[in-house]
Amino acid sequence: MQTHKYDVVIVGAGGAGMRAALESGQRVRTAVLTKLYPTRSHTGAAQGGMCAALANVEEDNWEWHTFDTVKGGDFLVDQDAAEVMAKEAIDAVLDLEKMGLPFNRTPDGLIDQRRFGGHTRKHGEAAVRRSCYAADRTGHMILQTLYQQCIKHGVEFYNEFYVLDLLFTEVDGVRRTAGVVAYELATGEIHVFQAKAVVFATGGAGKVYKTTSNAHTLTGDGMAIAFRRGLPLEDMEFFQFHPTGLAGLGILLSEAARGEGAILRNSEGERFMERYAPTLKDLAPRDVVARAMANEVREGRGCGPDKDYVLLDLTHLEPAHIDAKLPDITEFARTYLGVEPYTEPVPVFPTAHYAMGGMPTTVDAEVLADNSQVLPGLYAAGEVACVSVHGANRLGTNSLLDINVFGRRAGLAAAAFASRAPWVELPSSPADETVAQLEGIRDRSDGERVAVIRRELQETMDANAQVFRSEATLKQALSDIQALKARYQNIAVQDKGRRFNTDLLEAVELGFLLDLAEVIVVGAMERKESRGGHFREDYQNRDDVNYMRHTMAYRTGEGVRLDFKPVVVTRYQPMERTF
């Protein structure tokens, strides 16, 4: 076992992690631990843009952006956090521009902007051009830009180090963050990183579902590690299903396509979103569009031999316009479905995309140990965190904004804490639990296969806890998950080696997925209403009297325990959500 000592340790090298590292690394000694080479992080898959009320193309202001975020999130958004994000959005974009990010430009040389779902002017009057973009590779450009800046400033990276545990030490009756335990993929060695402050930026957990836009690596590691260490997870029942995943595959086609004028059509050729959202049509918030698409299929207006998808039509757009603004999207359609977007509509269906819930934090990215108490020295930003700027449904382009605004805040806050806080001792034998877990799996000669349990988990989540939910389907999902958790205790891996043993690590990740799936389903069963991405067929109305509150899930020996905390409302009272 090797031991390292840093003021700040950042777990994850996507957009949030590297934005935090850029701030922290210039102030205190900082290490970034990442299970992937940094530029392979999933931020690079984000296509459409990063929103900010720059008003470069149309009249706009940050208050309209705040309102859209709150309304889009079905009023479960903490409005103080949304105000912070919308206000700081402008500087966040300009900071990236100054770092060298190659945004698309207007003829006058300003950062160009385009429409995106749910973003409006004058509090819902009409769609507005708010998304700043670099073709349909915005996330990729952000990732490259931040990595170059981190290298420029000498940030230390530990690539292919899997963080598997979070360490605490009690000081005067208060739990303090002490560091993390990591597994080095190349050698199989265990490393303990002692730190005054730890920032989790480990991304989402889309692999609990079978049909997902998320990469194989998005297994909810940070959320699950925190949950196992007794920390709560907030609003986990809210999972976003992006409307336009390639049918049957889940690979994402960005909302940018609809922002540039693409239209959703059913088997009758109808632009059906006009019935569901007369004002915003195809650019309504994602939860509205995803349910509309699923409903068209359920009512028999789906396309294809099995009538199980709808069509995204770009054929009325000029090929030159498509090539200039949507090069990756069209290439995906050609590569994976053999469809030519110039002349053929593309088969699409909702795909699991984004976890609105996560580790609860303040607006300064401090992680909460309960409804109100901050855990000293622990921070989180990005999809792993729930500062609750997304509420029950995230607006498109708010994710790339979230990682930059709150990634920056996390880095600043962690560095400030590390500058003033004394060191705390590591717990005795800090890696024992991690070693026991890994060796227990590796030493078992025969047992359940990881891939089989993972497939069955994903299939029950797709079937029972996706766009439409009910008491019956959720009970089925919970029963399946609990049976799979029992079988998981007997998993075995074929690879018994130590170097590059991804078989072993996938077994650990499966445990994380099972824990998080249970939290999602238990929260969804308790929330007997429909709000944002959570739609209950047996409770189809929003219930502000009983459920205008955040769900807080805790791990206990008897299973998941739920608590609740109020939503922060500043200026926008809940109203009917029409588009």
N, C-alpha and C positions, 0 to 999 in steps of 0.2 A: 504493500500500500504506500502510495506517495501522498505527501501533504504539501499544499501550497497556501500562500497567505496573500490576500489582496484586500484593499479597502472595500471595493465593490466588485461583486460577481454578477454578471448578466447572463441569464440562461435563455438562449435563443438568439439567432442572428438574422431574423427577418427584419422588416421595416421598423417595428417597434424596438427590437433589441439593439439594432445598429444606431437608431436615432438616440436612444438612451446612452449608448456607448460613446457617441460623438460628444455628448455633453459631459458625462462622467469622466471619460478618459482624458479630457483636457484639464481636469481639476484634481483627481486622485488616482491612485494606482488601480487600474480596472482590468478585469479579464472577462472575455466573452466565451461562454461554453455553448457549442452548437452541435447537434447530432448530424447536421448536414454541412457541407461546404457552404459558406454564407450566401453566395449568389445562387444557390439552388433552393433557398428557402421559398416558402409558398407565396410570399408577397409577390414574387416574380410572375405568378400566374394571374394576378389582378390586371384586368384589361382596360376597363373603361375610362377611369379618370379619378381626380381628386378635387372635390368641390370647395369653392370659396367664393364669397360674394365680391369678386374683383370688379364687377360691372364693366368689364372690357368690351362686351358685345351688346349687352342690354342693361337697362336699369336694374339694380339689385342692391340689397343691403343685408347685413348680418342678422338683423332681427327677423327678416323673412325666412332666412335660412334656419334660424332657431325654431320658428313656428313650424316649418315643414318637418324638421327633425322630430319635434314633439308630436305633431299630428300623425306623421308617418309611423311613429312608434306606438300609436294608439294610446297616447297619453300615459304610458307607463314610464316614460323618460323622466329622469331627474332633471328638472329644467335649469337648475343652477349649472350643472355639468354641460348641458347643451349650449347654454349661453357662452361658457368658456370656450367650447370647441368652435362655435360659429365665429366668435370674435377673433380668436387666434388663427383661424383658417387662413386669413389673408397673408399674415406674416409667414405662416408655415409654407405656403406655396412660394412666396417670394424668396424665402431662405433656400428652398430647393433650386430655384432658378439661379440664385447667386452661386450655388455649389456647382452649377453646370448642367442641370437636367435639361434635355432638349425638348421642351414643350413645343407643340404645334403653335404656329403664329398666325395672327391676322395680317392682312395686307399692310397694316401700319406698324407691324413688328411687335404688337402686344401679345401676351399669352392668349391663345384662342380658347373659346369655351363652347360647350355644346349642352344640349338638354339631357336630362337623366330623370328616371322615374321618381315622382313625388316632389321634385324641386319646382317651386312656383314663385311668382312675383305677387306682391300685394296680398299676402295671406290666402293663396289658393285661387287667385283670379285666372291665371293661365300659366303654362309651363314657361320656365326661364332657362337661359343658357348659363349654367353655373359650374359645369364640370371642366376643369383644366386637364388637358390630356396630351399624351405623346402617342399619336395614332391609337392603336388598341393594345399598346404594350406599356402602359403607364406604370404598373407595378414593377415590371422588369427594369424600367429606367430608374425608378426610385431606388430599387435594390442596388443596382450598379453604382449609382451616384453616391449613396450612403457608404457603400463598401470602399469606394475610392477615397472618400473623406476620412473614414476610419483608418485606412492604411496611411494616409497622409499624416494623421495625428498620432500614429504609433500605438493604436489600440492593439492589445494582445488577444489573439484568437486561439482557442483550443478546439480545433475542428474534429468532428466525429467523436465527441465526448457526450455520452448519454447521461444526463442527470437523472438519478433514480431515487434520491431522497433529499429531504430538506432538514437541516439540523437546527435545533433550538437549545438554549441554555437558560435556566431560570436564574434571574438576578433580583434579589430583594423581593421575591414573590411575583416578579413580572417576567413573562416569557420573552426572551430576546433572540433574534435571528443570529445564528452562529456560522452558517455556511451551508454547503451542499456536498453530496456524495455523487461521484460520476464514474462511469465505466468507459474506459478507452477502447474503442472498437478495434484499433489496429493491434493491440497487444493483449486485450482481455484484463488489463490491470485495473484496480480500483484506485481512484484518486479522491482525496478529501480536500475541498477548498474552504479554508477558513476565511470569513469575510465579516466586516462590520455591517454591510448592507447587501442584500440580494434582490435583484430585479428579475421577475419571471416575465418572459416574453415568448412563450412557447407555442402560441398559436391555438388553433381550434381542435375539434374532435369529430370531424365529418365522417371518419371511418366507422362510426357506430352504424352508419347506413350503408346499404349496398350501392344504391344509385347516388353518387355524390360527385361534386366538382373537386373535392379535396384530394390531395396527393396521398399516397400510401403512408406517408410519415405523420399525418395529422391524427394522432391517436390520443390527444387530450392529456399528455404527460403532466404538464404543470398543474392543470386543474385537479387531476387525480392524486398527485403527490400531496398537494395542499389539503385535499379532502381527507386523505388517509392520516394526515397529521392533525386532524381535528378542526381544521378551518372550514368555514361555510362556503358553499357555492350559491350564487344568487341567480334567480330567474332561469334556471337550466331548462325548464319546459319549453322555452321559446327558441325554436330552431328555424332558421330561414331556409325556404326552398326556392332557389332561384328559378324563375320561369323558364329560361331558355337553356336547358342542358340538351346536348345532342341525344335524340331519342334512343333509348336502350343502352346508352353509354354513360351519360351524366357529365361528359366533358363540356365545359362551359362555353357558351357563346355570349359575349358580353351584352349588357343592356345598351352599350354604345350603338349596337346595330339599330335598335329602336330609336335611340337618340338621333341617329342620322336619317331616320324615316322608314325603317323596316316595319312591316305590319304583320300581326298574328291573324291567321285565317283558319277556319274549321273546314270540314269536308265539303261543305256547301259553298266554299269560297267567301264566306261572310267575314267581315272584319268584326268579330264578335265582341271585342272590348268596348265598342260603342254602347253595348247594352249594359255592361257592368260599371263603366266609368265614363259617362258621357263627356266630361270636360277634358280629362287627361288621356283617355283612351289607353293606347298601348304603353303610355308612360305613367300609369298609375303606380303606386307603391307595389313592391314585389309580392307581398302576401296577397293583395287583391288580384294581381295578374295570375299568380300561380293557382289560386283557387278557381279562378275563371277557366283556366285551361283544363284543370282536372275535372271541372264540372261539365265542360263541353264533351270530354271523353266519356264521362259517366252517363251523359244523356244521349249518347249514340252519335255524336257529331265529330268523333275522332277520325283520323286519317289512317291510311295504310291497310294492309291485309287484316290486321287485328284491331283496327280502329282504336289504337292506343297512344296516339300522339296528335299534335296539331302542327301547323306549318308556319314558319317564319319566312315571310316573303320580302326579298330584296330586289326582285326582278324589275321593278319600276325605277330603280336607282341607276344612274349612269355607271358603267364599269369603271371609269376613271375615278369617280367619286368613291366607289367601294375600295378600289386599290389604294387610294390616298389615305382614307380614314379607317378602313377595317381590314387590313391585309392578313392578320393572323386568323381572324374569325372565318374568313372565306377559305383560307387554307385548311383549317380544321374540318370544315364541311367536306371539302374535296378529299382530304386524306382519310378521314374516319368513316364517312358515309358514302363516298363516291358521288356526291351531289355537286353540280356546278351552280353556285349561287347567282351568277349572272342571269341564268335562264330557268333555274328550277328553285322552288321554295324548299327550305331546309326543315326536316322533321325535328321537332323539339318537344320536350316535356320537362316538368319541374324536377330539379335535382337538389339534394341536400347540400347546402352551401355555407352557412355561417351560424355560429352559436352566439346568440345575443347575450346569453348568460356567461358566468365565469366567476373568478375570484373577486369579491366585492372590494372596491377601492374608493378612496376620496378623490377629489379633483387633482390632488397632487400625487396620485398613483399609490398612496399608502394603502396597504392591504388591511382589511378589517378582520379582527378575530371574532367579532360578533356583530350585532346591529350597529354599534357605535364606537367600540374601542379599537384603536389602531394597534397593530402588532409591530413594535419597534424594529426597524431595520429591514422590513419586508415590503417590496413594491411589485406592482404588476402593471403591464400595459399591453394594448393590442387585444386580439381576440380571446386570449386567456383571461383577460380581466373583464369586470363588469362595473365600469364607472357609471353605467346606465345612461349613456347617450343614445342608445339604440332602442331601449324599451322593449316593446313586443315585436318590433319589426324594424330592421336597419334599412335606411335609404341607401340606394346605390351611390357609390363614391364617398360615403361617410366613413368607410373602413380605412381607406388610405389616408384620409384626414385624421381619423382617430389615432392611428399608429404614429403619425408625425407629431400631433399636438401632445398626446399623453405619453408617447415615448420620450419626447423632449422633457416633459415635466418629471417623468420618472428618473431620468438621468440626473437632472438638476437636484431633485429632492434626495436621491440616494447619495450623491456626492456631498451635499450639505450635511446630511446625517453622519456620513463616515468621517467628515472633517471635524465634527464636534464630539462624537461618541467614543467612549473608551472601548478597547477590545474586550470581548468576553471569551472565556475558555470554551473549547469544544467539549461536548459530552464525552464521557469515557467510552472507548471502543466505538467510535462514531460510525464505522462501516459494517458493524457486525450484522445488522438486520439485512442490509443489502447483500452481503456475501452469502448469508444463510438462504435468502430468497433465490439467488442465482444458482447456488450449488444444489439446492433442493430440486430445482427444475432440471439441471444438467445431469444430476446423478440418477434420476429415475430411469430405469431401463426400459420400461414399457408403460404406455398410458394413452391418454387422449391426444389427438393431433390438433395443433394450434389452428391450422387452416380450416378444419371442419367446424370447430366451435365458432371461429370468427365468421364463417359463412352463415351459420345458423343464426347467430346474433344479428347480422346485417339483414338477413331475410325477414326475421320477425319485426325488426324496426321499420323496414320498408313497408311491410304489410299492415302493421298495426299502430304505428306512431308517426305517420308521415303527414301529408297535407291535411287529411281528414282523420279525426280521432273520435272515439266514443268510449264509454265506460267498458263495454265488452271488448273492444280491440285492445285497450290499454291493459285490462286485466290479463288478456292473453299474452301480451308482450311481457308483462311483469312475471307471469308464471314461467314463460320461456327463459327469461333472463336468470331467474333464480335457479332454475334447473341447470342452465349452462354454467353458472357460478359454482354449483356443486361439482359438476364435471371438470371444471377448470382446476380444481384441487389435485387432479390426477394427470395433468398434462405432462407430456414428455417430448423431448426434442431429439432429432436424429444426429445433429451436429454436436459432438461432445468437446470440440476444440475450444481454444481460447482466442485465436486470432480471427478477426472479422466474422464473429459468430452472430450473424443477423437472425438465425433461427432462434437463438436464445432470447435476443432482444425483442423479437416479434411476440414471443411468449409473454414477456413482461408487459409489452404494450397491450396485448389482449386483456390482461387483467385490468389495466386502466380503462379500456373501452367498456368492459362489463360493469365496472363501478359507475361510470358516467351514464351508461344507458339506463341503469336502475334509477339514478337521480332524475333523469329526464322524464321517465315514465311515472315515477311517484309524484313528481311535481305536476305533471299533466293530469293525473287522476284527481289530484286535490283541487286543481283550478277548474271549477265547474262553470265555465263561461267560455266565450270565444273572443280572443283579443289578438290582433296582429297575426303572427305566424302560428299561433295556437288556435285551431278551430275544432270545437267540439260539436259533432252533429246532434248530440243530445242536449246541448246547451248553446244554442246558436247566437245568442245575444251577449253583448258586453254587459258586465254587471259591476258598475262602479261602486255600488253600495258595499258589496262583500269582497270584491277582488281588485280594488284600486290600491294594490299593495305589492311589494316585492316578496318573492318566495326565497327563504333562506334554508338551504338543506345542509344537515349535519350528519356525519357518520356515527353510528352507535353500534354496540354489540348486537342489538336487536334489528338493525336495518337503518333505513334513512329516516331521520327525524326532521320535520319541517317546522320552521318558525317564519315570522313575517316582519316586514318593516315598511313604514309609510313611504309613498312616493313624494319627492320634493316638488311642490308646485309653486311657481313664482308669479307668472303673469297669465298663463293660458289654462283656463278651466276646461275640463273635458267637455267635448261637444260631439255632435253626430259627425261621423267620419265619411264624408261624401267626396267624390272625385270626378 
